[in-house]
Amino acid sequence: MAFDLLTDYATGASPTDLALAQINAGSQLDLVVVNYSDSTVSVRLGNGDGTFGDAQVAATGTNPRAVVAGNFSGSASTDLVTANANALSLLVGNGDGTFQLPQSIALPPQISPLNSDPTPLPQNPSSVATGDLNGDGKLDLVVAADTYFTYCPYYCYTASDGYVNVLLGNGTGGFDAAQVHPLGTNRSPGAVAVGSVAGDGALCDHRQQRRHERPRGQRRRRIGRANQFQLGLPIEIDLARRRAFIGLSKIRPTSAIDGVLVSASRTEESRLRRICERFRRKSRYECR
């Protein structure tokens, strides 16, 4: 596999995530970049030859960390949803690379069983994914988030609780109240992906834990049920090192969904094979 020479494009301050999607009426892919410090997204329309046009900037909520594209409003245009410091933002597309003012989507605050202060804590979204989770033809959202508090069992330190939020969409830009699924203390999800991994047509959510108490990383997977969405019990898979991002796609010419992990260290093929074999016994993965 070979690539052409690298082409650089300017972004806003502190870009943290990007997405490729058909933003305008053309058939080519366009580029969307989230700018954390600017609280904006930069949109560059594709030219169809691997290059992109000038950046068009749209405002988001405070400190966006992730972005997902899809038709959430029911119009003919592609919309964006960003995961911000303490909420989500829906940006309804105008069909030309520009977007309307952001609409805030709140996540319900949570009470930690270990926190001595019973005040509900705001959730801090870290990642967002989309898919038709309940089979009604409308895009829904899965949001990874966490809360932080000071915990003093013997000495004081900052602890965190992880959560996965499911927001079912109504197809016109609105979403039902979030269904919140706790992950536990010191299990903060750093990334989330949606795909039909079990082979039954029902979408599952996968999240990559960012930090935890255990010395070995864990990836958790919850199985969804089609038509009437409900998350099942998680399946945990040990990973030797911290993973930063996770993606799901059909990489090989089979009917199976493949998982791609991006790590801060070198990936060991033998270890990945052992992980795959262990996961295959619990679902319908095919290891190659």
C-alpha positions as CSV (number, residue, x, y, z in Angstrom):
1,M,0.0,0.0,0.0
2,A,1.3,3.4,-0.9
3,F,0.2,7.0,-0.3
4,D,0.9,10.3,-2.1
5,L,2.8,13.1,-0.5
6,L,1.3,14.5,2.7
7,T,-0.8,17.6,2.3
8,D,-1.3,19.8,5.3
9,Y,-4.5,21.8,6.1
10,A,-4.8,24.4,8.8
11,T,-7.3,23.9,11.6
12,G,-8.5,25.8,14.6
13,A,-6.7,25.7,18.0
14,S,-6.2,22.2,19.5
15,P,-7.9,19.9,17.0
16,T,-9.1,16.7,18.8
17,D,-11.2,14.7,16.3
18,L,-12.3,14.6,12.7
19,A,-14.9,13.0,10.5
20,L,-15.3,12.4,6.7
21,A,-18.9,12.8,5.5
22,Q,-20.9,14.2,2.6
23,I,-21.7,17.6,4.0
24,N,-23.0,19.3,0.8
25,A,-25.0,18.1,-2.1
26,G,-21.9,16.6,-3.9
27,S,-21.0,12.9,-3.9
28,Q,-17.4,13.5,-2.6
29,L,-16.4,13.2,1.0
30,D,-15.9,16.4,3.0
31,L,-13.7,17.0,6.0
32,V,-14.9,18.1,9.5
33,V,-12.4,18.9,12.3
34,V,-13.2,19.6,15.9
35,N,-11.2,22.4,17.5
36,Y,-11.1,22.1,21.3
37,S,-9.7,25.4,22.3
38,D,-11.7,27.4,19.8
39,S,-15.0,25.6,20.5
40,T,-15.6,25.3,16.8
41,V,-15.7,22.9,13.9
42,S,-13.8,23.5,10.7
43,V,-15.5,22.2,7.5
44,R,-13.6,21.8,4.3
45,L,-15.6,20.6,1.2
46,G,-13.9,17.9,-0.8
47,N,-12.9,18.6,-4.4
48,G,-13.2,14.9,-5.4
49,D,-9.5,14.5,-6.1
50,G,-8.2,14.1,-2.6
51,T,-7.9,17.8,-1.9
52,F,-10.2,20.1,0.1
53,G,-11.4,23.6,-0.2
54,D,-11.2,26.5,2.2
55,A,-12.3,26.1,5.8
56,Q,-15.7,27.2,6.9
57,V,-16.0,27.6,10.7
58,A,-19.1,26.9,12.8
59,A,-19.5,27.4,16.6
60,T,-20.1,24.5,19.0
61,G,-20.5,24.1,22.7
62,T,-17.6,24.6,25.1
63,N,-14.4,22.6,24.3
64,P,-15.7,20.0,21.9
65,R,-13.8,16.7,22.0
66,A,-15.5,14.5,19.3
67,V,-17.8,14.8,16.4
68,V,-20.2,12.5,14.4
69,A,-22.1,13.3,11.2
70,G,-25.5,12.1,10.1
71,N,-29.0,13.2,9.2
72,F,-30.5,13.9,12.6
73,S,-33.0,16.6,11.7
74,G,-34.8,14.9,8.9
75,S,-33.8,17.4,6.3
76,A,-31.9,16.7,3.1
77,S,-28.6,18.0,4.6
78,T,-26.0,16.3,6.9
79,D,-25.9,17.5,10.5
80,L,-23.2,17.3,13.1
81,V,-23.3,16.3,16.8
82,T,-20.3,17.2,19.0
83,A,-19.4,15.9,22.4
84,N,-18.4,19.0,24.5
85,A,-17.0,19.5,27.9
86,N,-20.3,19.1,29.7
87,A,-23.0,18.6,27.0
88,L,-23.6,17.7,23.4
89,S,-24.3,20.1,20.5
90,L,-26.5,19.5,17.5
91,L,-25.5,21.6,14.4
92,V,-28.2,21.4,11.8
93,G,-26.7,21.6,8.3
94,N,-27.6,24.0,5.6
95,G,-26.4,21.8,2.8
96,D,-23.5,24.0,1.7
97,G,-20.9,23.4,4.4
98,T,-22.4,25.9,6.8
99,F,-24.5,25.1,9.9
100,Q,-27.1,26.7,12.1
101,L,-26.3,27.8,15.7
102,P,-25.6,24.9,18.0
103,Q,-28.5,23.3,20.0
104,S,-27.4,22.0,23.4
105,I,-28.3,18.4,24.4
106,A,-27.8,17.8,28.1
107,L,-26.8,14.6,29.8
108,P,-28.3,13.9,33.2
109,P,-26.0,14.4,36.2
110,Q,-25.1,11.4,38.2
111,I,-24.5,10.5,41.9
112,S,-21.5,8.4,42.7
113,P,-22.0,5.7,45.4
114,L,-18.4,6.4,46.6
115,N,-18.7,10.2,46.7
116,S,-19.4,11.6,50.2
117,D,-21.1,14.6,48.7
118,P,-24.6,13.4,47.4
119,T,-24.8,16.3,44.9
120,P,-25.3,15.0,41.4
121,L,-22.1,15.5,39.3
122,P,-22.2,16.7,35.7
123,Q,-21.2,14.2,33.0
124,N,-18.2,15.0,30.8
125,P,-18.6,13.5,27.3
126,S,-15.5,12.1,25.7
127,S,-16.8,10.4,22.6
128,V,-20.0,10.1,20.5
129,A,-21.2,7.5,17.9
130,T,-24.4,7.1,15.9
131,G,-26.5,4.4,14.5
132,D,-30.1,3.2,14.3
133,L,-30.2,1.3,17.6
134,N,-33.8,0.5,17.8
135,G,-34.6,-0.2,14.1
136,D,-37.0,2.6,13.6
137,G,-35.1,4.2,10.7
138,K,-33.9,7.2,12.8
139,L,-30.4,7.8,13.9
140,D,-29.6,7.5,17.6
141,L,-26.6,8.6,19.7
142,V,-24.3,6.6,22.0
143,V,-22.2,8.9,24.2
144,A,-19.2,7.9,26.4
145,A,-18.8,10.2,29.5
146,D,-17.5,10.3,33.0
147,T,-17.8,12.2,36.3
148,Y,-15.0,13.3,38.7
149,F,-14.9,13.6,42.5
150,T,-12.5,13.5,45.4
151,Y,-12.4,10.1,47.1
152,C,-10.6,9.7,50.5
153,P,-10.5,6.0,51.6
154,Y,-7.1,6.3,53.3
155,Y,-5.7,9.1,51.3
156,C,-7.4,11.5,48.9
157,Y,-7.3,11.3,45.1
158,T,-9.5,12.2,42.2
159,A,-11.7,9.3,41.2
160,S,-14.0,9.0,38.2
161,D,-17.1,7.1,37.3
162,G,-17.7,6.0,33.7
163,Y,-21.1,6.0,31.9
164,V,-22.5,5.1,28.5
165,N,-25.6,7.2,27.5
166,V,-28.0,6.1,24.8
167,L,-30.2,8.8,23.3
168,L,-32.9,7.6,20.9
169,G,-33.6,10.1,18.1
170,N,-37.0,11.2,16.8
171,G,-35.8,12.0,13.3
172,T,-36.5,15.7,13.5
173,G,-33.5,16.8,15.6
174,G,-34.8,15.8,19.0
175,F,-33.7,13.0,21.3
176,D,-35.3,11.1,24.1
177,A,-33.9,11.5,27.6
178,A,-30.6,9.6,27.9
179,Q,-30.6,6.0,29.1
180,V,-27.6,6.0,31.4
181,H,-25.6,2.8,31.8
182,P,-22.9,3.0,34.6
183,L,-19.5,1.4,34.0
184,G,-18.2,1.7,37.5
185,T,-15.6,3.7,39.4
186,N,-12.3,4.4,37.7
187,R,-13.6,3.0,34.4
188,S,-13.7,6.1,32.2
189,P,-14.5,5.4,28.6
190,G,-12.2,7.2,26.1
191,A,-13.9,6.2,22.9
192,V,-17.1,4.5,21.8
193,A,-18.2,2.8,18.5
194,V,-21.4,1.2,17.3
195,G,-21.8,-1.9,15.1
196,S,-23.4,-5.3,14.7
197,V,-20.6,-7.4,16.1
198,A,-22.6,-10.4,17.4
199,G,-23.9,-11.1,13.8
200,D,-27.6,-10.9,14.8
201,G,-28.3,-7.6,13.1
202,A,-28.6,-5.8,16.5
203,L,-26.2,-2.9,17.0
204,C,-23.7,-3.1,19.9
205,D,-21.8,-0.4,21.6
206,H,-18.1,-0.7,22.3
207,R,-16.1,1.7,24.4
208,Q,-12.4,2.0,25.1
209,Q,-11.6,2.7,28.7
210,R,-9.3,5.5,29.3
211,R,-8.1,4.9,32.8
212,H,-8.9,2.3,35.5
213,E,-7.5,0.6,38.6
214,R,-6.4,-2.6,36.9
215,P,-2.9,-2.8,35.5
216,R,-4.2,-4.3,32.2
217,G,-6.5,-2.5,29.8
218,Q,-10.0,-3.7,29.2
219,R,-12.4,-3.1,26.3
220,R,-16.0,-3.5,27.2
221,R,-18.8,-4.5,24.8
222,R,-22.5,-4.5,25.3
223,I,-24.9,-6.4,23.1
224,G,-28.1,-4.6,21.9
225,R,-31.4,-6.1,20.9
226,A,-32.9,-5.0,17.6
227,N,-36.3,-3.1,17.4
228,Q,-36.6,-2.6,21.2
229,F,-33.2,-1.3,22.2
230,Q,-31.8,-2.6,25.4
231,L,-28.2,-3.0,26.4
232,G,-27.2,-6.5,27.6
233,L,-24.4,-7.3,30.1
234,P,-20.9,-6.2,29.0
235,I,-18.3,-8.6,27.8
236,E,-14.8,-7.6,28.9
237,I,-11.6,-8.3,27.0
238,D,-8.2,-7.8,28.5
239,L,-5.8,-5.6,26.5
240,A,-2.1,-5.4,27.5
241,R,-1.7,-1.7,26.9
242,R,-3.7,1.4,27.0
243,R,-5.7,2.0,23.7
244,A,-6.6,5.5,22.6
245,F,-9.3,4.9,19.9
246,I,-11.5,2.2,18.6
247,G,-13.2,1.7,15.2
248,L,-15.5,-0.8,13.7
249,S,-15.8,-1.6,10.0
250,K,-15.9,-4.3,7.3
251,I,-12.2,-4.4,6.5
252,R,-12.2,-7.9,4.9
253,P,-14.5,-9.2,2.2
254,T,-16.6,-11.2,4.7
255,S,-19.9,-10.5,6.6
256,A,-18.1,-10.0,9.8
257,I,-17.4,-6.6,11.5
258,D,-13.8,-6.0,12.3
259,G,-12.4,-3.9,15.2
260,V,-9.4,-1.6,14.8
261,L,-7.6,-0.3,17.9
262,V,-5.1,2.6,17.8
263,S,-2.5,2.3,20.6
264,A,0.2,4.5,22.0
265,S,2.6,1.5,21.8
266,R,3.5,-1.2,19.3
267,T,0.8,-3.8,18.6
268,E,1.8,-7.4,19.1
269,E,0.2,-9.7,16.6
270,S,0.3,-12.7,18.9
271,R,-1.4,-10.9,21.7
272,L,-4.1,-9.6,19.4
273,R,-4.7,-13.1,18.1
274,R,-5.2,-14.4,21.7
275,I,-7.6,-11.6,22.3
276,C,-9.5,-12.4,19.1
277,E,-9.7,-16.1,20.0
278,R,-11.1,-15.3,23.4
279,F,-13.7,-12.9,22.0
280,R,-14.7,-15.3,19.3
281,R,-15.8,-17.8,21.9
282,K,-18.1,-15.2,23.3
283,S,-19.6,-13.9,20.1
284,R,-19.2,-14.7,16.4
285,Y,-15.9,-13.1,15.6
286,E,-13.7,-14.7,13.0
287,C,-9.9,-14.5,13.8
288,R,-7.4,-14.1,11.0
